[in-house]
Amino acid sequence: MADQIDVKHAFVSSKVDSSDNSLVSASEWNAPLLFSGGDNGSVALRDPTKPSGARWGQAIYVIGSVVPNYVGPSPSPPLGAVSVTVQDHAVALVLPTIICTVSTGVDAVYTVTLRRNGINIGPFIFAANGAHETILFSDGLAVPGTYVYDIVVSVGGAATFTAFNGALHAIVLPIP
């Protein structure tokens, strides 16, 4: 499947090319038109308020990272960072998928804190039973920019993590 999009005029000229360089020949008229502007990964959106009837906008995309296995004391360092760039108003759906085991004989409840640009935006509390957990967090981003999401995990008492790993994904959805 080709990944290039060719945009051409609806009318296709069947006239023979002219040797007069001041005239538009059939080969020039029938050639594909070129897109300009926008950023890599942008999508063309219909926008009747623009003179051309269209504008570049935020694409839907998914980005992910591995949460490496963490073994050590609580709280953990930041884990599994993903960087999200927003061009237009968008919502980021952030999905930490994790498996956690804490040292035996201690409180088996642990907290996963989702952070945006180093600031806590969502704590989630789980039982450390080795189960596979997935959290869905919706973060409405009103301002275009770049955001870095990561997680920090902590457990009460003198517990340490004997295993904590998984993945962190972000799905960016434009807001029309």
N, CA, C and O atoms as a DFTB+ gen file, in Angstrom:
704 C
 N C O
     1  1       0.845      -1.175       0.000
     2  2       0.000       0.000       0.000
     3  2       0.888       1.236       0.000
     4  3       1.779       1.361       0.841
     5  1       0.658       2.122      -0.911
     6  2       1.446       3.359      -0.997
     7  2       1.014       4.309       0.115
     8  3      -0.161       4.347       0.479
     9  1       1.954       5.070       0.650
    10  2       1.606       5.998       1.718
    11  2       1.546       7.450       1.244
    12  3       1.335       8.354       2.052
    13  1       1.726       7.679      -0.034
    14  2       1.664       9.033      -0.572
    15  2       0.260       9.339      -1.053
    16  3      -0.397       8.487      -1.652
    17  1      -0.201      10.556      -0.791
    18  2      -1.511      11.005      -1.270
    19  2      -1.275      12.004      -2.387
    20  3      -0.564      12.991      -2.200
    21  1      -1.867      11.756      -3.547
    22  2      -1.792      12.702      -4.659
    23  2      -3.132      13.416      -4.773
    24  3      -4.178      12.768      -4.826
    25  1      -3.108      14.741      -4.811
    26  2      -4.306      15.548      -4.994
    27  2      -4.198      16.183      -6.373
    28  3      -3.213      16.854      -6.682
    29  1      -5.223      15.966      -7.200
    30  2      -5.214      16.500      -8.563
    31  2      -6.490      17.290      -8.809
    32  3      -7.451      17.189      -8.046
    33  1      -6.494      18.070      -9.870
    34  2      -7.695      18.783     -10.274
    35  2      -8.776      17.786     -10.695
    36  3      -8.468      16.711     -11.210
    37  1     -10.038      18.147     -10.474
    38  2     -11.142      17.293     -10.909
    39  2     -11.183      17.199     -12.432
    40  3     -11.530      16.159     -12.992
    41  1     -10.825      18.289     -13.088
    42  2     -10.793      18.298     -14.546
    43  2      -9.405      17.872     -15.008
    44  3      -8.404      18.440     -14.571
    45  1      -9.340      16.889     -15.877
    46  2      -8.073      16.436     -16.449
    47  2      -8.009      16.934     -17.888
    48  3      -8.886      16.643     -18.701
    49  1      -6.961      17.684     -18.186
    50  2      -6.803      18.248     -19.532
    51  2      -6.248      17.188     -20.482
    52  3      -5.291      16.485     -20.158
    53  1      -6.862      17.088     -21.649
    54  2      -6.370      16.151     -22.668
    55  2      -5.633      16.879     -23.790
    56  3      -5.250      16.266     -24.786
    57  1      -5.435      18.189     -23.625
    58  2      -4.731      18.975     -24.648
    59  2      -3.271      18.545     -24.716
    60  3      -2.694      18.098     -23.725
    61  1      -2.699      18.682     -25.869
    62  2      -1.296      18.356     -26.083
    63  2      -0.444      19.481     -25.494
    64  3      -0.806      20.654     -25.582
    65  1       0.699      19.112     -24.889
    66  2       1.601      20.124     -24.342
    67  2       2.040      21.086     -25.429
    68  3       2.300      20.697     -26.567
    69  1       2.115      22.355     -25.044
    70  2       2.511      23.397     -25.973
    71  2       3.995      23.702     -25.806
    72  3       4.545      23.526     -24.719
    73  1       4.634      24.151     -26.854
    74  2       6.030      24.569     -26.759
    75  2       6.128      25.996     -26.217
    76  3       7.232      26.468     -25.943
    77  1       4.999      26.692     -26.056
    78  2       4.964      28.057     -25.529
    79  2       5.038      27.988     -23.992
    80  3       4.091      27.546     -23.341
    81  1       6.174      28.428     -23.419
    82  2       6.372      28.347     -21.970
    83  2       5.489      29.299     -21.180
    84  3       5.427      29.195     -19.955
    85  1       4.809      30.218     -21.839
    86  2       3.913      31.139     -21.140
    87  2       2.532      30.522     -20.921
    88  3       1.701      31.113     -20.232
    89  1       2.273      29.352     -21.492
    90  2       0.985      28.665     -21.336
    91  2       1.123      27.489     -20.392
    92  3       2.162      26.831     -20.346
    93  1       0.062      27.232     -19.637
    94  2       0.033      26.047     -18.791
    95  2      -0.301      24.860     -19.673
    96  3      -1.353      24.822     -20.311
    97  1       0.606      23.889     -19.704
    98  2       0.399      22.701     -20.535
    99  2      -0.371      21.639     -19.755
   100  3      -0.507      21.729     -18.535
   101  1      -0.863      20.651     -20.459
   102  2      -1.619      19.560     -19.842
   103  2      -0.787      18.842     -18.784
   104  3      -1.319      18.493     -17.730
   105  1       0.499      18.612     -19.029
   106  2       1.326      17.893     -18.060
   107  2       1.466      18.682     -16.749
   108  3       1.542      18.080     -15.679
   109  1       1.502      20.021     -16.819
   110  2       1.558      20.825     -15.599
   111  2       0.190      20.837     -14.897
   112  3       0.115      20.676     -13.679
   113  1      -0.879      21.025     -15.662
   114  2      -2.218      21.066     -15.085
   115  2      -2.563      19.730     -14.417
   116  3      -3.151      19.712     -13.335
   117  1      -2.203      18.625     -15.053
   118  2      -2.571      17.302     -14.559
   119  2      -1.621      16.778     -13.474
   120  3      -1.886      15.732     -12.881
   121  1      -0.530      17.485     -13.211
   122  2       0.431      17.044     -12.186
   123  2      -0.210      17.114     -10.798
   124  3      -1.097      17.937     -10.571
   125  1       0.234      16.254      -9.862
   126  2      -0.291      16.319      -8.491
   127  2       0.001      17.675      -7.849
   128  3       1.046      18.277      -8.096
   129  1      -0.932      18.145      -7.027
   130  2      -0.744      19.386      -6.279
   131  2       0.109      19.079      -5.051
   132  3       0.199      17.925      -4.633
   133  1       0.730      20.095      -4.475
   134  2       1.610      19.912      -3.329
   135  2       0.986      20.496      -2.071
   136  3       0.415      21.586      -2.103
   137  1       1.096      19.774      -0.971
   138  2       0.692      20.293       0.333
   139  2       1.845      21.121       0.879
   140  3       3.008      20.835       0.594
   141  1       1.524      22.149       1.666
   142  2       2.572      22.913       2.332
   143  2       2.093      23.260       3.733
   144  3       0.900      23.198       4.030
   145  1       3.033      23.624       4.583
   146  2       2.714      23.971       5.957
   147  2       2.506      22.738       6.807
   148  3       2.750      21.617       6.360
   149  1       2.057      22.943       8.026
   150  2       1.821      21.841       8.952
   151  2       3.113      21.271       9.510
   152  3       4.207      21.615       9.062
   153  1       2.970      20.407      10.482
   154  2       4.095      19.716      11.099
   155  2       4.055      18.252      10.702
   156  3       3.011      17.737      10.303
   157  1       5.180      17.593      10.809
   158  2       5.236      16.165      10.528
   159  2       4.216      15.444      11.412
   160  3       4.234      15.608      12.631
   161  1       3.342      14.662      10.820
   162  2       2.318      13.942      11.559
   163  2       0.990      14.659      11.659
   164  3       0.022      14.075      12.145
   165  1       0.906      15.913      11.213
   166  2      -0.364      16.642      11.238
   167  2      -1.334      16.044      10.231
   168  3      -0.927      15.392       9.269
   169  1      -2.615      16.273      10.463
   170  2      -3.634      15.812       9.528
   171  2      -4.360      17.026       8.948
   172  3      -4.478      18.061       9.603
   173  1      -4.847      16.886       7.711
   174  2      -5.621      17.950       7.069
   175  2      -7.062      17.855       7.569
   176  3      -7.675      16.788       7.529
   177  1      -7.595      18.986       8.039
   178  2      -8.950      19.042       8.578
   179  2      -9.783      20.039       7.793
   180  3      -9.286      21.104       7.429
   181  1     -11.023      19.718       7.529
   182  2     -11.956      20.640       6.880
   183  2     -12.271      21.751       7.856
   184  3     -12.679      21.490       8.987
   185  1     -12.083      23.000       7.427
   186  2     -12.360      24.154       8.267
   187  2     -12.874      25.288       7.390
   188  3     -12.080      26.000       6.776
   189  1     -14.203      25.467       7.322
   190  2     -14.778      26.480       6.435
   191  2     -14.435      27.913       6.848
   192  3     -14.702      28.843       6.086
   193  1     -13.852      28.115       8.033
   194  2     -13.464      29.466       8.437
   195  2     -12.137      29.894       7.827
   196  3     -11.772      31.066       7.916
   197  1     -11.412      28.976       7.213
   198  2     -10.117      29.283       6.601
   199  2     -10.313      29.589       5.121
   200  3     -11.202      29.017       4.491
   201  1      -9.500      30.482       4.550
   202  2      -9.651      30.832       3.129
   203  2      -9.551      29.625       2.193
   204  3     -10.222      29.586       1.162
   205  1      -8.722      28.648       2.542
   206  2      -8.570      27.466       1.694
   207  2      -9.631      26.405       1.978
   208  3      -9.771      25.447       1.219
   209  1     -10.386      26.578       3.084
   210  2     -11.385      25.590       3.467
   211  2     -10.814      24.442       4.281
   212  3     -11.535      23.500       4.609
   213  1      -9.519      24.506       4.613
   214  2      -8.893      23.431       5.376
   215  2      -7.772      24.005       6.234
   216  3      -7.293      25.113       5.993
   217  1      -7.361      23.234       7.238
   218  2      -6.222      23.605       8.080
   219  2      -5.537      22.338       8.562
   220  3      -6.103      21.247       8.502
   221  1      -4.316      22.498       9.038
   222  2      -3.597      21.380       9.634
   223  2      -4.055      21.224      11.067
   224  3      -4.315      22.220      11.742
   225  1      -4.161      19.985      11.551
   226  2      -4.607      19.758      12.921
   227  2      -3.913      18.598      13.582
   228  3      -3.077      17.916      12.988
   229  1      -4.284      18.392      14.829
   230  2      -3.732      17.330      15.666
   231  2      -4.159      15.969      15.139
   232  3      -5.342      15.737      14.888
   233  1      -3.211      15.082      14.976
   234  2      -3.510      13.711      14.571
   235  2      -3.769      12.864      15.815
   236  3      -3.301      13.189      16.906
   237  1      -4.511      11.788      15.643
   238  2      -4.658      10.791      16.698
   239  2      -3.382       9.958      16.684
   240  3      -2.958       9.488      15.629
   241  1      -2.774       9.776      17.842
   242  2      -1.602       8.901      17.862
   243  2      -1.446       8.223      19.207
   244  3      -2.012       8.657      20.210
   245  1      -0.670       7.154      19.212
   246  2      -0.394       6.372      20.412
   247  2       1.116       6.330      20.594
   248  3       1.864       6.135      19.636
   249  1       1.548       6.512      21.821
   250  2       2.969       6.415      22.140
   251  2       3.096       5.611      23.421
   252  3       2.229       5.685      24.291
   253  1       4.158       4.851      23.541
   254  2       4.314       4.024      24.723
   255  2       5.758       3.860      25.140
   256  3       6.687       4.146      24.385
   257  1       5.921       3.392      26.366
   258  2       7.248       3.076      26.872
   259  2       7.148       1.903      27.828
   260  3       6.079       1.604      28.360
   261  1       8.257       1.257      28.034
   262  2       8.331       0.139      28.967
   263  2       8.605       0.695      30.357
   264  3       9.431       1.592      30.521
   265  1       7.913       0.161      31.355
   266  2       8.248       0.453      32.739
   267  2       9.230      -0.638      33.140
   268  3       8.834      -1.788      33.327
   269  1      10.515      -0.287      33.275
   270  2      11.511      -1.318      33.568
   271  2      11.266      -1.919      34.944
   272  3      10.677      -1.275      35.812
   273  1      11.720      -3.157      35.145
   274  2      11.525      -3.812      36.434
   275  2      12.236      -3.016      37.529
   276  3      13.444      -2.789      37.472
   277  1      11.455      -2.601      38.520
   278  2      12.028      -1.859      39.646
   279  2      12.052      -2.760      40.860
   280  3      11.033      -3.345      41.227
   281  1      13.204      -2.874      41.479
   282  2      13.385      -3.594      42.730
   283  2      14.069      -2.617      43.670
   284  3      15.162      -2.137      43.370
   285  1      13.438      -2.312      44.818
   286  2      14.058      -1.373      45.737
   287  2      13.068      -0.751      46.684
   288  3      11.923      -1.188      46.793
   289  1      13.529       0.287      47.376
   290  2      12.710       0.908      48.410
   291  2      11.594       1.777      47.828
   292  3      11.562       2.090      46.638
   293  1      10.694       2.145      48.720
   294  2       9.575       3.005      48.382
   295  2       9.888       4.416      48.864
   296  3      10.470       4.574      49.938
   297  1       9.521       5.445      48.105
   298  2       8.914       5.432      46.776
   299  2       9.953       5.177      45.693
   300  3      11.154       5.357      45.898
   301  1       9.463       4.757      44.549
   302  2      10.349       4.492      43.416
   303  2      10.760       5.808      42.772
   304  3      10.144       6.842      43.028
   305  1      11.779       5.779      41.950
   306  2      12.038       6.949      41.105
   307  2      10.964       7.006      40.013
   308  3      10.217       6.040      39.856
   309  1      10.860       8.096      39.257
   310  2       9.908       8.149      38.133
   311  2      10.198       7.016      37.143
   312  3      11.353       6.765      36.799
   313  1       9.145       6.339      36.691
   314  2       9.282       5.173      35.813
   315  2       8.453       5.351      34.544
   316  3       7.383       5.958      34.585
   317  1       8.938       4.826      33.419
   318  2       8.170       4.686      32.181
   319  2       7.739       5.963      31.509
   320  3       6.595       6.044      31.060
   321  1       8.583       6.958      31.413
   322  2       8.184       8.259      30.860
   323  2       7.769       8.173      29.390
   324  3       8.434       7.521      28.585
   325  1       6.653       8.843      29.051
   326  2       6.237       9.041      27.661
   327  2       6.049      10.537      27.445
   328  3       5.515      11.237      28.305
   329  1       6.492      11.015      26.295
   330  2       6.387      12.430      25.945
   331  2       5.302      12.600      24.891
   332  3       5.338      11.951      23.846
   333  1       4.331      13.477      25.167
   334  2       3.188      13.722      24.296
   335  2       3.250      15.168      23.814
   336  3       3.332      16.094      24.622
   337  1       3.212      15.359      22.499
   338  2       3.172      16.706      21.941
   339  2       1.786      16.969      21.385
   340  3       1.279      16.204      20.565
   341  1       1.174      18.057      21.837
   342  2      -0.179      18.422      21.445
   343  2      -0.102      19.686      20.593
   344  3       0.469      20.694      21.010
   345  1      -0.687      19.621      19.389
   346  2      -0.694      20.773      18.489
   347  2      -1.967      21.592      18.624
   348  3      -1.927      22.818      18.520
   349  1      -3.072      20.944      18.851
   350  2      -4.379      21.569      19.034
   351  2      -4.920      21.108      20.371
   352  3      -4.270      20.348      21.088
   353  1      -6.111      21.572      20.701
   354  2      -6.771      21.068      21.901
   355  2      -6.963      19.565      21.752
   356  3      -7.403      19.092      20.704
   357  1      -6.637      18.819      22.794
   358  2      -6.719      17.369      22.717
   359  2      -6.913      16.785      24.108
   360  3      -6.734      17.465      25.119
   361  1      -7.277      15.527      24.134
   362  2      -7.367      14.762      25.368
   363  2      -6.318      13.664      25.274
   364  3      -6.192      12.997      24.247
   365  1      -5.572      13.484      26.348
   366  2      -4.617      12.380      26.414
   367  2      -5.203      11.308      27.321
   368  3      -5.533      11.570      28.478
   369  1      -5.330      10.103      26.786
   370  2      -5.714       8.954      27.598
   371  2      -4.423       8.254      27.975
   372  3      -3.703       7.767      27.104
   373  1      -4.122       8.200      29.263
   374  2      -2.865       7.643      29.737
   375  2      -3.171       6.304      30.402
   376  3      -4.024       6.226      31.286
   377  1      -2.474       5.253      29.975
   378  2      -2.755       3.899      30.438
   379  2      -1.508       3.234      31.020
   380  3      -0.716       2.659      30.274
   381  1      -1.323       3.303      32.342
   382  2      -0.290       2.476      32.947
   383  2      -0.798       1.038      33.054
   384  3      -1.907       0.808      33.536
   385  1      -0.017       0.095      32.620
   386  2      -0.316      -1.332      32.745
   387  2       0.822      -1.925      33.559
   388  3       1.973      -1.891      33.123
   389  1       0.519      -2.474      34.744
   390  2       1.571      -2.818      35.689
   391  2       1.349      -4.153      36.372
   392  3       0.228      -4.653      36.467
   393  1       2.448      -4.713      36.844
   394  2       2.451      -5.890      37.711
   395  2       3.373      -5.553      38.872
   396  3       4.486      -5.071      38.664
   397  1       2.909      -5.809      40.113
   398  2       3.681      -5.410      41.285
   399  2       3.715      -6.520      42.312
   400  3       2.708      -7.183      42.561
   401  1       4.893      -6.721      42.913
   402  2       5.056      -7.615      44.059
   403  2       5.906      -6.874      45.087
   404  3       6.958      -6.324      44.760
   405  1       5.429      -6.868      46.346
   406  2       6.200      -6.230      47.418
   407  2       6.760      -7.311      48.328
   408  3       6.358      -8.472      48.255
   409  1       7.708      -6.907      49.197
   410  2       8.325      -7.869      50.111
   411  2       7.252      -8.502      50.991
   412  3       6.255      -7.861      51.323
   413  1       7.461      -9.751      51.365
   414  2       6.461     -10.502      52.126
   415  2       6.393     -10.016      53.568
   416  3       7.339      -9.429      54.093
   417  1       5.249     -10.276      54.190
   418  2       5.072      -9.964      55.596
   419  2       4.776      -8.500      55.882
   420  3       4.837      -8.076      57.035
   421  1       4.460      -7.726      54.860
   422  2       4.152      -6.309      55.065
   423  2       2.822      -5.979      54.412
   424  3       2.242      -6.799      53.701
   425  1       2.350      -4.776      54.661
   426  2       1.105      -4.305      54.051
   427  2       1.207      -4.450      52.530
   428  3       2.130      -3.913      51.917
   429  1       0.270      -5.168      51.928
   430  2       0.346      -5.464      50.493
   431  2      -0.442      -4.475      49.651
   432  3      -0.881      -4.813      48.552
   433  1      -0.627      -3.272      50.144
   434  2      -1.304      -2.238      49.371
   435  2      -0.258      -1.254      48.880
   436  3       0.599      -0.808      49.644
   437  1      -0.334      -0.917      47.593
   438  2       0.630       0.044      47.050
   439  2      -0.109       1.111      46.253
   440  3      -1.242       0.905      45.817
   441  1       0.546       2.252      46.068
   442  2      -0.041       3.389      45.366
   443  2       0.783       3.695      44.133
   444  3       2.007       3.807      44.201
   445  1       0.104       3.829      43.007
   446  2       0.735       4.271      41.767
   447  2       0.276       5.709      41.545
   448  3      -0.925       5.979      41.503
   449  1       1.221       6.626      41.403
   450  2       0.891       8.023      41.174
   451  2       1.282       8.395      39.758
   452  3       2.454       8.318      39.390
   453  1       0.308       8.797      38.970
   454  2       0.558       9.280      37.617
   455  2       0.957      10.739      37.711
   456  3       0.343      11.517      38.443
   457  1       2.013      11.115      36.949
   458  2       2.498      12.493      36.991
   459  2       2.551      13.077      35.583
   460  3       2.829      12.374      34.612
   461  1       2.275      14.390      35.494
   462  2       2.439      15.139      34.252
   463  2       3.454      16.230      34.530
   464  3       3.263      17.064      35.415
   465  1       4.542      16.216      33.759
   466  2       5.618      17.201      33.927
   467  2       6.080      17.294      35.379
   468  3       6.348      18.380      35.892
   469  1       6.169      16.123      36.037
   470  2       6.682      16.062      37.399
   471  2       5.689      16.408      38.487
   472  3       6.051      16.419      39.663
   473  1       4.436      16.695      38.127
   474  2       3.412      17.063      39.110
   475  2       2.391      15.937      39.205
   476  3       1.900      15.451      38.187
   477  1       2.072      15.521      40.431
   478  2       1.119      14.436      40.655
   479  2      -0.263      14.835      40.142
   480  3      -0.774      15.907      40.466
   481  1      -0.865      13.942      39.326
   482  2      -2.216      14.218      38.828
   483  2      -3.192      13.079      39.079
   484  3      -4.374      13.217      38.765
   485  1      -2.747      11.977      39.625
   486  2      -3.686      10.896      39.863
   487  2      -3.099       9.746      40.650
   488  3      -2.309       8.974      40.105
   489  1      -3.468       9.603      41.945
   490  2      -3.042       8.416      42.686
   491  2      -4.059       7.285      42.532
   492  3      -5.267       7.522      42.501
   493  1      -3.559       6.066      42.438
   494  2      -4.396       4.879      42.339
   495  2      -3.869       3.853      43.338
   496  3      -2.659       3.644      43.424
   497  1      -4.756       3.214      44.093
   498  2      -4.340       2.281      45.137
   499  2      -4.726       0.868      44.724
   500  3      -5.851       0.614      44.291
   501  1      -3.761      -0.054      44.867
   502  2      -3.950      -1.450      44.472
   503  2      -3.439      -2.384      45.550
   504  3      -2.651      -1.989      46.409
   505  1      -3.900      -3.639      45.497
   506  2      -3.349      -4.698      46.341
   507  2      -2.223      -5.367      45.574
   508  3      -2.371      -5.674      44.391
   509  1      -1.104      -5.591      46.237
   510  2       0.068      -6.173      45.572
   511  2      -0.053      -7.688      45.577
   512  3       0.585      -8.372      46.377
   513  1      -0.871      -8.198      44.684
   514  2      -1.087      -9.630      44.622
   515  2      -0.497     -10.245      43.362
   516  3      -0.785     -11.400      43.046
   517  1       0.312      -9.502      42.651
   518  2       0.914     -10.002      41.419
   519  2      -0.025      -9.957      40.234
   520  3       0.325     -10.418      39.147
   521  1      -1.237      -9.397      40.432
   522  2      -2.191      -9.331      39.323
   523  2      -1.776      -8.255      38.334
   524  3      -1.083      -7.297      38.675
   525  1      -2.215      -8.441      37.117
   526  2      -1.958      -7.493      36.033
   527  2      -3.004      -6.399      36.139
   528  3      -4.194      -6.690      36.015
   529  1      -2.610      -5.148      36.366
   530  2      -3.538      -4.033      36.548
   531  2      -3.387      -3.043      35.399
   532  3      -2.274      -2.793      34.936
   533  1      -4.501      -2.478      34.939
   534  2      -4.473      -1.408      33.941
   535  2      -5.323      -0.259      34.447
   536  3      -6.449      -0.458      34.903
   537  1      -4.776       0.939      34.364
   538  2      -5.467       2.150      34.816
   539  2      -5.736       2.990      33.571
   540  3      -4.863       3.117      32.712
   541  1      -6.917       3.557      33.466
   542  2      -7.212       4.493      32.385
   543  2      -7.407       5.862      33.008
   544  3      -8.282       6.051      33.853
   545  1      -6.589       6.817      32.588
   546  2      -6.684       8.171      33.112
   547  2      -6.856       9.128      31.952
   548  3      -6.048       9.129      31.024
   549  1      -7.898       9.942      31.990
   550  2      -8.155      10.922      30.942
   551  2      -7.637      12.281      31.403
   552  3      -8.035      12.788      32.452
   553  1      -6.746      12.860      30.605
   554  2      -6.185      14.166      30.937
   555  2      -6.536      15.143      29.821
   556  3      -5.970      15.059      28.731
   557  1      -7.450      16.057      30.071
   558  2      -7.837      17.048      29.074
   559  2      -6.777      18.129      28.964
   560  3      -6.539      18.866      29.921
   561  1      -6.150      18.229      27.823
   562  2      -5.098      19.216      27.619
   563  2      -5.667      20.368      26.807
   564  3      -6.021      20.189      25.641
   565  1      -5.759      21.528      27.399
   566  2      -6.348      22.659      26.700
   567  2      -5.305      23.496      25.979
   568  3      -5.648      24.279      25.093
   569  1      -4.052      23.347      26.340
   570  2      -3.003      24.197      25.795
   571  2      -2.035      23.355      24.969
   572  3      -1.498      22.369      25.472
   573  1      -1.802      23.727      23.705
   574  2      -0.797      23.003      22.930
   575  2       0.567      23.077      23.618
   576  3       0.923      24.091      24.219
   577  1       1.306      22.001      23.516
   578  2       2.630      21.938      24.142
   579  2       3.090      20.505      24.253
   580  3       2.485      19.601      23.676
   581  1       4.161      20.297      24.995
   582  2       4.707      18.963      25.211
   583  2       4.557      18.605      26.678
   584  3       4.879      19.401      27.560
   585  1       4.067      17.402      26.928
   586  2       3.815      16.910      28.273
   587  2       4.534      15.583      28.452
   588  3       4.520      14.738      27.556
   589  1       5.160      15.399      29.602
   590  2       5.839      14.140      29.902
   591  2       5.080      13.470      31.043
   592  3       4.942      14.032      32.129
   593  1       4.591      12.262      30.781
   594  2       3.891      11.474      31.788
   595  2       4.829      10.397      32.303
   596  3       5.593       9.813      31.535
   597  1       4.772      10.133      33.612
   598  2       5.496       9.013      34.200
   599  2       4.730       8.572      35.434
   600  3       3.720       9.177      35.794
   601  1       5.204       7.525      36.077
   602  2       4.560       7.040      37.293
   603  2       5.607       6.879      38.387
   604  3       6.782       6.624      38.123
   605  1       5.139       7.037      39.630
   606  2       5.936       6.762      40.819
   607  2       5.110       5.794      41.651
   608  3       3.903       5.982      41.800
   609  1       5.740       4.770      42.191
   610  2       5.025       3.781      42.982
   611  2       5.558       3.811      44.412
   612  3       6.756       3.973      44.644
   613  1       4.626       3.649      45.375
   614  2       5.030       3.646      46.780
   615  2       4.177       2.643      47.543
   616  3       3.076       2.285      47.124
   617  1       4.712       2.203      48.667
   618  2       4.014       1.247      49.521
   619  2       4.264       1.661      50.967
   620  3       5.324       2.198      51.289
   621  1       3.274       1.407      51.848
   622  2       3.398       1.823      53.239
   623  2       4.355       0.947      54.039
   624  3       4.728      -0.144      53.607
   625  1       4.741       1.437      55.195
   626  2       5.591       0.684      56.105
   627  2       7.008       0.544      55.595
   628  3       7.510       1.399      54.865
   629  1       7.644      -0.540      55.988
   630  2       9.046      -0.778      55.631
   631  2       9.164      -1.690      54.413
   632  3      10.194      -2.334      54.212
   633  1       8.123      -1.743      53.613
   634  2       8.125      -2.661      52.475
   635  2       9.091      -2.193      51.394
   636  3       9.371      -1.003      51.255
   637  1       9.585      -3.152      50.643
   638  2      10.364      -2.861      49.438
   639  2       9.712      -3.599      48.282
   640  3       8.973      -4.564      48.478
   641  1       9.999      -3.130      47.069
   642  2       9.458      -3.774      45.890
   643  2      10.396      -4.896      45.464
   644  3      11.592      -4.681      45.271
   645  1       9.835      -6.098      45.319
   646  2      10.635      -7.209      44.797
   647  2      10.449      -7.333      43.293
   648  3      11.259      -7.966      42.616
   649  1       9.379      -6.727      42.763
   650  2       9.158      -6.657      41.317
   651  2       8.075      -5.618      41.039
   652  3       7.006      -5.645      41.648
   653  1       8.360      -4.711      40.121
   654  2       7.361      -3.753      39.658
   655  2       7.722      -3.431      38.220
   656  3       8.793      -2.883      37.961
   657  1       6.846      -3.763      37.277
   658  2       7.136      -3.504      35.865
   659  2       5.839      -3.396      35.085
   660  3       4.750      -3.572      35.632
   661  1       5.971      -3.105      33.804
   662  2       4.802      -2.986      32.942
   663  2       5.068      -2.075      31.764
   664  3       6.133      -2.122      31.149
   665  1       4.079      -1.241      31.457
   666  2       4.194      -0.318      30.325
   667  2       3.353       0.915      30.623
   668  3       2.430       0.879      31.436
   669  1       3.692       2.004      29.945
   670  2       2.926       3.240      30.052
   671  2       2.636       3.704      28.637
   672  3       3.561       3.915      27.852
   673  1       1.349       3.866      28.297
   674  2       0.938       4.308      26.968
   675  2       0.109       5.579      27.072
   676  3      -0.573       5.807      28.071
   677  1       0.174       6.396      26.044
   678  2      -0.674       7.575      25.943
   679  2      -1.316       7.579      24.555
   680  3      -0.646       7.363      23.545
   681  1      -2.611       7.826      24.527
   682  2      -3.361       7.951      23.281
   683  2      -3.840       9.401      23.213
   684  3      -4.536       9.866      24.116
   685  1      -3.473      10.110      22.156
   686  2      -3.854      11.516      22.024
   687  2      -5.031      11.600      21.040
   688  3      -4.937      11.143      19.900
   689  1      -6.132      12.189      21.501
   690  2      -7.339      12.342      20.700
   691  2      -7.635      13.829      20.539
   692  3      -7.803      14.528      21.538
   693  1      -7.704      14.328      19.308
   694  2      -8.006      15.747      19.110
   695  2      -9.444      16.057      19.523
   696  3     -10.336      15.216      19.418
   697  1      -9.642      17.284      19.992
   698  2     -10.981      17.768      20.317
   699  2     -11.407      18.672      19.164
   700  3     -10.740      19.668      18.884
   701  1     -12.522      18.335      18.485
   702  2     -12.934      19.142      17.331
   703  2     -13.284      20.562      17.716
   704  3     -13.649      21.363      16.855
